[in-house]
Amino acid sequence: MSRSLAVLLLVTLAVPAFAEDKKPLSRIALGSCVHQDKEQPIWDAIIATKPELFLMLGDNIYADTQDIEVMVAKYNKLAAQPGYKKLRETCPILATWDDHDYGGDDAGAEYPKKKESQDAFLNFFNIPPDDPLRKQEGIYTAKIFGPKGKRVQVILLDTRYHRSPLKKDLKRPRNLGQYIPNTDEDATMLGEAQWKWLEEQLRQPAEVRLLCSSIQVVPEDHGFEKWANMPRERARLFQLLRDTRAEGVIVLSGDRHLAELSVMDAEIGYPLYDLTSSGLNQANKRLRKLEVNRHRLATMDRGNNFGLVRINWDKEDPQISLEIHDEEGDVIIRHKLSLSELQSRPTKVVNRNPAAADADLAAEARKKLNQEWTVTFHVLSTGQSKDMSRVFLNTEKNFRSERNLTIVLETRKLKAELDKAGISDPRKHYLGKKIQVTGKVTLFRDNPQIEVGKLDQIKVVDE
Protein backbone atom coordinates (compact mmCIF):
# COMPACT_ATOMS: atom_id res chain seq x y z
CA MET A 1 0.00 0.00 0.00
CA SER A 2 1.40 3.42 -0.92
CA ARG A 3 2.02 5.95 1.83
CA SER A 4 -0.51 8.41 0.30
CA LEU A 5 -3.20 5.72 0.15
CA ALA A 6 -2.56 4.83 3.79
CA VAL A 7 -2.96 8.48 4.78
CA LEU A 8 -6.18 8.66 2.79
CA LEU A 9 -7.63 5.70 4.65
CA LEU A 10 -6.78 7.32 7.97
CA VAL A 11 -8.35 10.70 7.25
CA THR A 12 -11.62 9.25 6.00
CA LEU A 13 -12.42 7.09 9.02
CA ALA A 14 -13.97 10.11 10.78
CA VAL A 15 -16.89 10.36 8.35
CA PRO A 16 -20.16 9.95 10.32
CA ALA A 17 -22.09 6.75 9.70
CA PHE A 18 -25.67 6.90 8.48
CA ALA A 19 -28.18 6.91 11.31
CA GLU A 20 -30.19 3.74 11.76
CA ASP A 21 -33.33 5.55 12.90
CA LYS A 22 -36.16 6.49 10.57
CA LYS A 23 -36.11 10.24 11.13
CA PRO A 24 -37.22 11.96 7.91
CA LEU A 25 -34.81 14.19 6.02
CA SER A 26 -35.81 17.83 5.80
CA ARG A 27 -32.57 19.58 4.72
CA ILE A 28 -30.36 18.10 2.00
CA ALA A 29 -27.46 20.24 0.79
CA LEU A 30 -25.61 19.64 -2.46
CA GLY A 31 -22.79 20.95 -4.60
CA SER A 32 -20.14 20.14 -7.18
CA CYS A 33 -16.86 21.34 -8.60
CA VAL A 34 -14.39 22.01 -5.79
CA HIS A 35 -10.69 22.42 -6.56
CA GLN A 36 -8.50 21.01 -3.82
CA ASP A 37 -5.77 23.64 -4.31
CA LYS A 38 -8.03 26.69 -3.95
CA GLU A 39 -9.58 28.36 -0.93
CA GLN A 40 -12.95 26.90 0.11
CA PRO A 41 -14.81 29.42 2.28
CA ILE A 42 -18.23 28.13 1.18
CA TRP A 43 -18.23 25.23 3.65
CA ASP A 44 -19.13 27.59 6.52
CA ALA A 45 -22.25 28.78 4.70
CA ILE A 46 -23.26 25.18 3.98
CA ILE A 47 -22.79 24.09 7.57
CA ALA A 48 -24.87 27.09 8.74
CA THR A 49 -27.93 25.59 7.00
CA LYS A 50 -27.62 22.55 9.31
CA PRO A 51 -27.81 19.93 6.56
CA GLU A 52 -28.83 16.41 7.51
CA LEU A 53 -27.14 15.05 4.39
CA PHE A 54 -24.68 16.49 1.87
CA LEU A 55 -24.57 15.29 -1.74
CA MET A 56 -21.36 15.73 -3.71
CA LEU A 57 -22.31 15.67 -7.38
CA GLY A 58 -18.93 15.34 -9.05
CA ASP A 59 -15.65 17.12 -9.75
CA ASN A 60 -15.08 16.63 -6.03
CA ILE A 61 -11.40 17.11 -6.81
CA TYR A 62 -9.60 18.09 -9.98
CA ALA A 63 -7.40 15.06 -10.53
CA ASP A 64 -7.16 14.91 -14.35
CA THR A 65 -4.54 12.20 -14.25
CA GLN A 66 -3.87 8.53 -14.85
CA ASP A 67 -1.43 8.51 -11.95
CA ILE A 68 -3.53 7.16 -9.07
CA GLU A 69 -1.01 8.21 -6.42
CA VAL A 70 -1.34 11.78 -7.66
CA MET A 71 -5.12 11.39 -7.52
CA VAL A 72 -4.97 10.10 -3.94
CA ALA A 73 -2.75 13.01 -2.93
CA LYS A 74 -5.35 15.43 -4.28
CA TYR A 75 -8.10 13.69 -2.31
CA ASN A 76 -5.93 14.12 0.77
CA LYS A 77 -5.69 17.85 0.10
CA LEU A 78 -9.49 18.08 0.12
CA ALA A 79 -9.68 16.00 3.28
CA ALA A 80 -7.28 18.41 5.00
CA GLN A 81 -9.43 21.47 4.26
CA PRO A 82 -10.80 22.75 7.62
CA GLY A 83 -14.25 23.51 6.22
CA TYR A 84 -14.61 20.11 4.58
CA LYS A 85 -13.39 18.38 7.75
CA LYS A 86 -16.05 20.24 9.73
CA LEU A 87 -18.75 19.24 7.23
CA ARG A 88 -17.74 15.57 7.60
CA GLU A 89 -18.24 15.91 11.34
CA THR A 90 -21.63 17.63 10.82
CA CYS A 91 -23.54 15.24 8.56
CA PRO A 92 -23.22 12.15 6.37
CA ILE A 93 -21.98 12.60 2.81
CA LEU A 94 -23.02 10.71 -0.30
CA ALA A 95 -21.23 11.26 -3.60
CA THR A 96 -20.91 10.49 -7.25
CA TRP A 97 -18.15 11.61 -9.57
CA ASP A 98 -17.81 13.62 -12.77
CA ASP A 99 -15.00 13.80 -15.28
CA HIS A 100 -12.23 15.56 -13.33
CA ASP A 101 -12.35 13.30 -10.27
CA TYR A 102 -12.99 10.29 -12.53
CA GLY A 103 -9.63 11.04 -14.11
CA GLY A 104 -9.92 12.91 -17.40
CA ASP A 105 -11.70 15.89 -18.91
CA ASP A 106 -15.03 14.69 -20.40
CA ALA A 107 -13.82 11.09 -20.08
CA GLY A 108 -16.07 8.06 -20.35
CA ALA A 109 -15.67 4.28 -20.66
CA GLU A 110 -12.40 4.70 -22.55
CA TYR A 111 -10.51 6.04 -19.50
CA PRO A 112 -7.84 3.36 -18.87
CA LYS A 113 -7.57 3.65 -15.06
CA LYS A 114 -11.26 3.62 -14.16
CA LYS A 115 -10.99 0.59 -11.85
CA GLU A 116 -8.13 2.15 -9.91
CA SER A 117 -9.94 5.48 -9.88
CA GLN A 118 -13.03 3.77 -8.43
CA ASP A 119 -10.94 2.27 -5.64
CA ALA A 120 -9.51 5.70 -4.77
CA PHE A 121 -13.00 7.23 -4.77
CA LEU A 122 -14.43 4.50 -2.53
CA ASN A 123 -11.51 4.75 -0.13
CA PHE A 124 -11.91 8.50 0.20
CA PHE A 125 -15.63 8.25 0.92
CA ASN A 126 -15.05 5.52 3.50
CA ILE A 127 -16.91 2.71 1.72
CA PRO A 128 -16.38 -0.53 3.71
CA PRO A 129 -14.33 -3.36 2.12
CA ASP A 130 -17.36 -5.68 2.03
CA ASP A 131 -19.73 -3.13 0.45
CA PRO A 132 -21.25 -4.24 -2.91
CA LEU A 133 -19.83 -1.05 -4.44
CA ARG A 134 -16.41 -2.68 -4.16
CA LYS A 135 -17.44 -5.43 -6.57
CA GLN A 136 -19.52 -3.60 -9.18
CA GLU A 137 -18.20 -1.71 -12.16
CA GLY A 138 -19.11 1.91 -11.45
CA ILE A 139 -20.01 3.87 -8.32
CA TYR A 140 -23.80 4.13 -8.71
CA THR A 141 -25.67 3.66 -5.45
CA ALA A 142 -28.96 4.50 -3.70
CA LYS A 143 -30.31 4.91 -0.16
CA ILE A 144 -33.76 5.53 1.33
CA PHE A 145 -34.16 7.69 4.43
CA GLY A 146 -37.18 8.20 6.67
CA PRO A 147 -40.40 6.37 7.62
CA LYS A 148 -43.27 5.39 5.35
CA GLY A 149 -45.06 8.50 4.13
CA LYS A 150 -41.89 10.61 4.54
CA ARG A 151 -39.33 8.58 2.61
CA VAL A 152 -36.57 10.30 0.64
CA GLN A 153 -34.77 8.13 -1.86
CA VAL A 154 -31.35 9.33 -3.01
CA ILE A 155 -30.22 7.78 -6.30
CA LEU A 156 -26.66 8.58 -7.40
CA LEU A 157 -25.93 7.75 -11.03
CA ASP A 158 -22.54 7.04 -12.58
CA THR A 159 -22.44 8.83 -15.95
CA ARG A 160 -18.73 8.03 -16.57
CA TYR A 161 -17.71 4.39 -16.12
CA HIS A 162 -19.81 2.97 -18.96
CA ARG A 163 -20.52 6.06 -21.05
CA SER A 164 -19.96 5.76 -24.79
CA PRO A 165 -17.85 8.34 -26.67
CA LEU A 166 -19.32 11.77 -27.31
CA LYS A 167 -19.54 13.32 -30.77
CA LYS A 168 -18.05 16.70 -31.64
CA ASP A 169 -18.56 19.33 -34.29
CA LEU A 170 -15.17 21.02 -34.40
CA LYS A 171 -16.60 23.85 -36.48
CA ARG A 172 -18.58 25.06 -33.48
CA PRO A 173 -16.87 27.69 -31.27
CA ARG A 174 -15.27 26.04 -28.22
CA ASN A 175 -16.79 28.63 -25.88
CA LEU A 176 -20.27 27.50 -26.96
CA GLY A 177 -19.52 23.80 -26.60
CA GLN A 178 -18.74 21.46 -29.47
CA TYR A 179 -20.78 18.39 -28.58
CA ILE A 180 -23.58 17.27 -30.88
CA PRO A 181 -26.13 14.45 -30.42
CA ASN A 182 -24.83 10.90 -30.66
CA THR A 183 -27.81 9.01 -32.08
CA ASP A 184 -26.06 5.63 -32.45
CA GLU A 185 -28.38 2.87 -31.27
CA ASP A 186 -25.66 1.27 -29.14
CA ALA A 187 -24.50 4.50 -27.48
CA THR A 188 -25.06 4.33 -23.73
CA MET A 189 -24.89 6.73 -20.82
CA LEU A 190 -25.19 4.21 -18.00
CA GLY A 191 -24.52 0.72 -19.36
CA GLU A 192 -27.05 -2.11 -19.19
CA ALA A 193 -26.23 -3.26 -15.65
CA GLN A 194 -26.82 0.23 -14.30
CA TRP A 195 -30.02 0.64 -16.30
CA LYS A 196 -31.38 -2.58 -14.81
CA TRP A 197 -30.35 -1.44 -11.34
CA LEU A 198 -32.00 1.96 -11.85
CA GLU A 199 -35.30 0.35 -12.78
CA GLU A 200 -35.16 -1.69 -9.58
CA GLN A 201 -34.52 1.46 -7.54
CA LEU A 202 -37.37 3.41 -9.14
CA ARG A 203 -39.75 0.62 -8.21
CA GLN A 204 -38.87 1.00 -4.52
CA PRO A 205 -41.54 2.89 -2.53
CA ALA A 206 -40.62 6.50 -1.71
CA GLU A 207 -42.37 9.86 -1.53
CA VAL A 208 -39.46 12.04 -2.75
CA ARG A 209 -36.72 10.82 -5.10
CA LEU A 210 -33.53 12.84 -5.60
CA LEU A 211 -32.04 11.59 -8.87
CA CYS A 212 -28.42 12.73 -8.77
CA SER A 213 -26.65 13.07 -12.11
CA SER A 214 -23.25 14.70 -12.47
CA ILE A 215 -24.38 16.23 -15.77
CA GLN A 216 -27.64 18.02 -16.55
CA VAL A 217 -30.71 16.04 -17.58
CA VAL A 218 -33.25 18.72 -18.54
CA PRO A 219 -31.24 21.46 -20.37
CA GLU A 220 -30.65 20.60 -24.01
CA ASP A 221 -29.56 23.76 -25.88
CA HIS A 222 -25.90 24.27 -24.88
CA GLY A 223 -23.07 22.38 -26.53
CA PHE A 224 -21.35 21.03 -23.43
CA GLU A 225 -21.83 17.74 -21.61
CA LYS A 226 -25.47 16.82 -20.90
CA TRP A 227 -27.88 13.90 -21.23
CA ALA A 228 -29.24 15.40 -24.46
CA ASN A 229 -25.92 14.53 -26.12
CA MET A 230 -27.35 11.01 -26.19
CA PRO A 231 -31.01 11.65 -27.03
CA ARG A 232 -31.92 7.96 -27.11
CA GLU A 233 -30.60 7.51 -23.56
CA ARG A 234 -32.40 10.63 -22.34
CA ALA A 235 -35.63 9.38 -23.88
CA ARG A 236 -34.99 5.99 -22.26
CA LEU A 237 -34.68 7.68 -18.87
CA PHE A 238 -38.00 9.48 -19.32
CA GLN A 239 -39.66 6.27 -20.50
CA LEU A 240 -38.32 4.43 -17.46
CA LEU A 241 -39.83 7.07 -15.17
CA ARG A 242 -43.15 6.56 -16.96
CA ASP A 243 -43.03 2.77 -16.93
CA THR A 244 -42.13 2.52 -13.25
CA ARG A 245 -44.65 5.24 -12.33
CA ALA A 246 -41.93 6.73 -10.15
CA GLU A 247 -43.29 9.84 -8.47
CA GLY A 248 -41.63 12.64 -6.55
CA VAL A 249 -38.57 12.70 -8.84
CA ILE A 250 -36.31 15.77 -8.73
CA VAL A 251 -33.03 15.81 -10.67
CA LEU A 252 -29.93 17.24 -8.95
CA SER A 253 -26.94 17.99 -11.20
CA GLY A 254 -23.60 19.81 -11.32
CA ASP A 255 -20.72 20.22 -13.80
CA ARG A 256 -21.58 23.57 -15.42
CA HIS A 257 -19.71 26.11 -13.22
CA LEU A 258 -22.99 27.95 -12.80
CA ALA A 259 -26.27 27.39 -10.99
CA GLU A 260 -29.76 27.22 -12.44
CA LEU A 261 -33.17 25.64 -12.08
CA SER A 262 -34.75 24.07 -15.14
CA VAL A 263 -38.08 22.32 -15.65
CA MET A 264 -39.76 20.48 -18.51
CA ASP A 265 -42.69 18.30 -19.36
CA ALA A 266 -40.98 14.97 -19.88
CA GLU A 267 -44.39 13.30 -20.16
CA ILE A 268 -43.94 11.46 -16.86
CA GLY A 269 -47.20 12.78 -15.40
CA TYR A 270 -45.77 15.80 -13.58
CA PRO A 271 -43.07 18.47 -14.21
CA LEU A 272 -39.47 17.28 -14.11
CA TYR A 273 -37.21 19.76 -12.27
CA ASP A 274 -33.41 19.84 -12.61
CA LEU A 275 -31.57 21.82 -9.90
CA THR A 276 -27.98 22.48 -10.98
CA SER A 277 -25.39 23.58 -8.40
CA SER A 278 -21.82 24.27 -9.59
CA GLY A 279 -19.34 25.12 -8.31
CA LEU A 280 -18.35 25.17 -4.69
CA ASN A 281 -15.19 27.10 -5.55
CA GLN A 282 -15.02 26.71 -9.34
CA ALA A 283 -17.96 28.78 -10.57
CA ASN A 284 -17.53 31.28 -13.35
CA LYS A 285 -16.48 34.61 -11.85
CA ARG A 286 -17.03 36.90 -14.83
CA LEU A 287 -20.17 38.33 -16.37
CA ARG A 288 -20.90 36.50 -19.59
CA LYS A 289 -23.65 36.24 -22.13
CA LEU A 290 -26.48 34.08 -20.82
CA GLU A 291 -26.57 30.83 -22.75
CA VAL A 292 -29.81 29.52 -24.20
CA ASN A 293 -31.87 27.16 -22.05
CA ARG A 294 -35.48 26.80 -23.17
CA HIS A 295 -36.31 25.07 -19.89
CA ARG A 296 -34.73 27.58 -17.47
CA LEU A 297 -36.77 28.93 -14.56
CA ALA A 298 -33.95 30.83 -12.85
CA THR A 299 -30.17 31.18 -12.99
CA MET A 300 -27.14 32.28 -11.01
CA ASP A 301 -24.79 32.78 -13.94
CA ARG A 302 -21.64 33.53 -11.93
CA GLY A 303 -20.34 33.07 -8.41
CA ASN A 304 -19.67 30.10 -6.15
CA ASN A 305 -22.80 28.39 -4.89
CA PHE A 306 -24.39 25.38 -3.26
CA GLY A 307 -27.87 23.89 -3.46
CA LEU A 308 -30.37 23.06 -0.74
CA VAL A 309 -33.53 20.96 -0.85
CA ARG A 310 -35.83 21.69 2.08
CA ILE A 311 -38.86 19.50 2.79
CA ASN A 312 -41.58 20.59 5.23
CA TRP A 313 -43.21 17.31 6.21
CA ASP A 314 -45.50 19.03 8.76
CA LYS A 315 -47.82 20.42 6.09
CA GLU A 316 -50.79 18.28 5.04
CA ASP A 317 -49.39 18.48 1.51
CA PRO A 318 -45.62 18.49 2.21
CA GLN A 319 -43.83 21.50 0.74
CA ILE A 320 -40.50 21.28 -1.09
CA SER A 321 -38.18 24.24 -1.56
CA LEU A 322 -35.48 24.03 -4.26
CA GLU A 323 -32.77 26.57 -3.46
CA ILE A 324 -29.43 27.93 -4.61
CA HIS A 325 -27.28 29.83 -2.07
CA ASP A 326 -24.21 31.94 -2.75
CA GLU A 327 -20.87 31.81 -0.95
CA GLU A 328 -22.18 33.98 1.88
CA GLY A 329 -25.23 31.79 2.34
CA ASP A 330 -27.75 34.21 0.81
CA VAL A 331 -30.61 32.65 -1.16
CA ILE A 332 -30.29 33.48 -4.87
CA ILE A 333 -32.88 31.03 -6.24
CA ARG A 334 -35.86 29.60 -4.40
CA HIS A 335 -38.74 27.70 -5.95
CA LYS A 336 -41.47 26.21 -3.76
CA LEU A 337 -43.77 23.40 -4.76
CA SER A 338 -46.07 20.96 -3.03
CA LEU A 339 -45.34 17.25 -3.06
CA SER A 340 -48.66 16.67 -4.82
CA GLU A 341 -47.27 18.61 -7.81
CA LEU A 342 -44.77 15.79 -8.30
CA GLN A 343 -47.42 13.10 -8.42
CA SER A 344 -49.56 11.78 -11.24
CA ARG A 345 -53.17 12.40 -10.35
CA PRO A 346 -56.39 10.59 -11.28
CA THR A 347 -58.15 12.29 -14.16
CA LYS A 348 -61.59 11.85 -12.67
CA VAL A 349 -63.03 11.19 -9.22
CA VAL A 350 -66.56 10.14 -8.35
CA ASN A 351 -68.22 12.42 -5.80
CA ARG A 352 -69.29 9.59 -3.54
CA ASN A 353 -69.50 9.27 0.23
CA PRO A 354 -66.38 7.31 1.32
CA ALA A 355 -68.64 5.11 3.46
CA ALA A 356 -70.15 3.79 0.27
CA ALA A 357 -66.82 2.44 -0.96
CA ASP A 358 -66.39 -1.28 -1.41
CA ALA A 359 -64.61 -3.50 1.10
CA ASP A 360 -60.84 -3.54 1.53
CA LEU A 361 -60.27 -5.19 -1.80
CA ALA A 362 -56.53 -4.59 -1.69
CA ALA A 363 -56.23 -6.85 1.34
CA GLU A 364 -58.34 -9.50 -0.39
CA ALA A 365 -56.23 -9.18 -3.54
CA ARG A 366 -53.02 -9.81 -1.62
CA LYS A 367 -54.41 -13.18 -0.54
CA LYS A 368 -54.83 -14.05 -4.24
CA LEU A 369 -51.38 -12.93 -5.36
CA ASN A 370 -50.30 -14.58 -8.64
CA GLN A 371 -53.69 -16.31 -8.88
CA GLU A 372 -56.68 -15.79 -11.18
CA TRP A 373 -59.38 -13.90 -9.29
CA THR A 374 -62.81 -12.48 -10.06
CA VAL A 375 -63.69 -9.29 -8.20
CA THR A 376 -66.73 -6.98 -8.31
CA PHE A 377 -66.60 -3.34 -7.23
CA HIS A 378 -67.58 0.26 -7.99
CA VAL A 379 -65.04 2.34 -9.94
CA LEU A 380 -64.47 5.35 -7.68
CA SER A 381 -61.65 7.02 -9.61
CA THR A 382 -59.77 6.66 -12.87
CA GLY A 383 -56.40 7.63 -14.27
CA GLN A 384 -54.34 7.36 -17.41
CA SER A 385 -50.63 7.02 -18.22
CA LYS A 386 -49.05 9.98 -19.96
CA ASP A 387 -48.44 8.00 -23.16
CA MET A 388 -52.13 6.96 -23.12
CA SER A 389 -51.21 3.28 -23.33
CA ARG A 390 -52.90 2.40 -20.02
CA VAL A 391 -56.08 3.37 -18.19
CA PHE A 392 -56.41 2.81 -14.44
CA LEU A 393 -59.70 1.93 -12.71
CA ASN A 394 -59.54 2.25 -8.93
CA THR A 395 -61.58 0.85 -6.08
CA GLU A 396 -60.82 3.94 -3.94
CA LYS A 397 -61.23 7.68 -4.50
CA ASN A 398 -57.59 8.13 -3.45
CA PHE A 399 -55.66 5.77 -5.68
CA ARG A 400 -52.70 5.90 -3.25
CA SER A 401 -54.82 4.46 -0.45
CA GLU A 402 -53.54 1.19 1.01
CA ARG A 403 -57.07 -0.12 0.42
CA ASN A 404 -56.91 0.55 -3.31
CA LEU A 405 -56.93 -2.16 -5.97
CA THR A 406 -56.10 -0.97 -9.48
CA ILE A 407 -57.37 -2.47 -12.71
CA VAL A 408 -54.93 -1.72 -15.54
CA LEU A 409 -56.44 -1.61 -19.02
CA GLU A 410 -53.81 -2.03 -21.75
CA THR A 411 -55.66 0.28 -24.12
CA ARG A 412 -53.32 -0.15 -27.08
CA LYS A 413 -53.85 -3.90 -27.01
CA LEU A 414 -57.58 -3.37 -26.49
CA LYS A 415 -58.07 -0.72 -29.18
CA ALA A 416 -59.83 -2.95 -31.72
CA GLU A 417 -62.12 -4.45 -29.08
CA LEU A 418 -62.89 -1.05 -27.53
CA ASP A 419 -63.72 0.40 -30.95
CA LYS A 420 -65.99 -2.56 -31.71
CA ALA A 421 -67.76 -2.07 -28.37
CA GLY A 422 -68.18 1.65 -29.05
CA ILE A 423 -66.05 2.65 -26.04
CA SER A 424 -64.11 5.74 -27.10
CA ASP A 425 -63.02 6.76 -23.58
CA PRO A 426 -62.73 3.86 -21.08
CA ARG A 427 -62.36 6.29 -18.17
CA LYS A 428 -65.74 7.89 -18.78
CA HIS A 429 -67.32 4.59 -19.71
CA TYR A 430 -66.44 2.79 -16.45
CA LEU A 431 -66.30 5.67 -13.95
CA GLY A 432 -68.97 5.28 -11.25
CA LYS A 433 -70.15 1.93 -12.56
CA LYS A 434 -70.13 -1.43 -10.86
CA ILE A 435 -67.86 -3.79 -12.78
CA GLN A 436 -66.70 -7.38 -12.58
CA VAL A 437 -63.08 -8.15 -13.50
CA THR A 438 -61.27 -11.46 -13.88
CA GLY A 439 -57.51 -11.68 -14.10
CA LYS A 440 -54.22 -12.50 -12.41
CA VAL A 441 -53.35 -10.49 -9.31
CA THR A 442 -49.85 -8.98 -9.31
CA LEU A 443 -48.02 -6.31 -7.35
CA PHE A 444 -46.71 -3.02 -8.69
CA ARG A 445 -44.56 -1.09 -6.18
CA ASP A 446 -46.17 -3.17 -3.45
CA ASN A 447 -49.70 -2.25 -4.63
CA PRO A 448 -52.09 -4.95 -5.93
CA GLN A 449 -53.37 -4.75 -9.49
CA ILE A 450 -55.02 -6.79 -12.22
CA GLU A 451 -53.97 -6.22 -15.83
CA VAL A 452 -56.66 -6.48 -18.48
CA GLY A 453 -55.45 -7.40 -21.96
CA LYS A 454 -58.78 -8.68 -23.32
CA LEU A 455 -62.11 -6.92 -23.06
CA ASP A 456 -63.96 -10.05 -21.99
CA GLN A 457 -62.04 -9.87 -18.70
CA ILE A 458 -64.20 -6.91 -17.66
CA LYS A 459 -67.96 -6.32 -17.73
CA VAL A 460 -70.43 -3.84 -16.30
CA VAL A 461 -72.77 -5.30 -13.68
CA ASP A 462 -76.38 -4.08 -13.61
CA GLU A 463 -77.59 -2.73 -10.27
C-alpha positions, 0 to 999 in steps of 0.5 A, a space after each residue: 500500500 502506498 504511503 498516500 493511500 494509507 494516509 487517505 484511509 486514515 483521514 476518512 475514518 472520521 466520516 459519520 455513519 448513516 443513522 439507523 433511525 427512521 427520522 425523515 430528512 428535511 434539509 439536504 445540501 448539495 454541490 459540485 466542482 471544488 478544486 482542492 488547491 483553492 480556498 474553500 470558504 463556502 463550507 461555513 455557509 453550507 454548515 450554517 444551514 444545518 444539513 442532515 445530508 450532503 450530496 457531492 455531485 462530481 468534480 469533487 477534486 480536480 485530478 485529471 490524471 492517470 497517476 492514481 497516487 497523484 489522484 490520492 494526494 489530491 483527495 488528501 488535500 481536500 480531506 485536510 481542508 478545515 471547512 470540509 473536515 467540519 462538514 464531515 463531522 456535521 452530517 453524512 456525505 453521499 457522492 458520485 463523480 464527474 470527469 475531473 475526479 474520474 480522471 480525465 476531462 469529459 472522459 467516459 468508458 475509454 478512460 484506462 484507469 477507471 478501476 483504480 480510480 473507483 478504488 480511490 474514490 471509494 476509499 476517500 468516501 469511506 466505503 467498507 471493504 465488504 460493500 457491494 460497491 467494491 465489486 460492481 463496475 461503477 459507483 452508482 448507489 442509492 439509499 432511502 431515508 425516513 419512515 413510510 409517508 416521509 421517505 426520501 430516496 437518493 439515487 446517485 448515477 454514474 455517468 462516466 464508467 460505462 458512457 460511450 464516446 461523445 460526438 463533436 462538431 469542431 466547427 462550433 466555437 469552443 466557448 459555446 460547446 462542441 458536442 452534438 447528439 450521438 444518435 447511435 443505437 448502441 450509445 449508452 450513458 449508464 450501461 445495461 447493468 446500471 439501467 437494470 439497477 435503476 429500474 429496480 430502484 425506481 420501483 422502490 416505494 418512496 415519496 421524494 426521489 432525488 435523482 443525482 446526475 453529475 451532468 444536466 438532464 433537462 437542459 438541451 440547448 448548450 453544446 457542453 456535456 449533458 444527457 441530451 448529447 445522447 437523445 436515445 438515452 435521455 428518452 430511455 430515462 424518461 420512458 423508465 420514469 413513466 413505466 415505473 410510475 416513479 413519483 416525486 422525482 427531482 433531478 440534482 446535477 452539477 458540472 456547469 460552473 454555474 447554478 440554475 433551475 430548469 423544468 420540462 414536461 418529460 411526459 412522466 405525469 408531472 413536471 421534471 425539475 433539474 436543480 444544478 449547483 456548480 461550483 463550490 469554488 469553481 464557478 464562473 467569476 465573470 459576467 458573460 452572455 447568458 446561454 440559451 436554455 429553453 427550460 430555465 426557470 432561474 439562474 445564477 450565472 456567476 459566483 460560487 454556490 451550493 444547493 439546498 432541498 428543504 422538505 416541510 413534512 409538517 404540512 398536510 401536503 408536504 412543501 419542497 423548496 429548491 434553493 441555490 445559495 451563494 458563498 455567503 449563504 444568501 438565497 439566490 434562487 428559491 422555488 417552492 412546490 407541493 409534493 402533490 405537484 410531483 405526483 400523477 393524479 387521477 383524471 376523474 373522481 366520483 363524488 361519492 361518500 367514502 362510506 359507500 366504498 367497497 370492502 378492503 379489496 386490496 387486502 383481499 387481492 393480496 391473498 390471491 397474489 399470482 392467482 386468477 381472481 374475479 372481483 366486483 366493485 364500484 369504480 371510484 376514480 380513474 387515471 391514465 398514463 401519460 403516453 395513453 397506453 394504459 387506463 387505471 380503474 380504482 376501487 378507492 377515490 384516493 388511488 394511493 390508499 392502502 385499500 386501493 386495488 387498481 385495474 390496468 387496461 392495456 388500451 393499445 392492445 384493447 383498441 380494436 375491441 374497444 372500438 368494436 364495443 363503441 367505447 371511445 373513452 374507457 375512463 368515462 365509460 367505467 367511472 362510477 359503474 359497478 364492474 366485474 373483473 377477472 384476471 391474475 393479481 400482481 403487485 406493482 410497487 407493493 400495490 395490488 393490481 389486475 392487468 386487463 389485456 382482453 375486453 372479456 375480462 371486464 364487464 359492467 354489472 347491472 344494479 
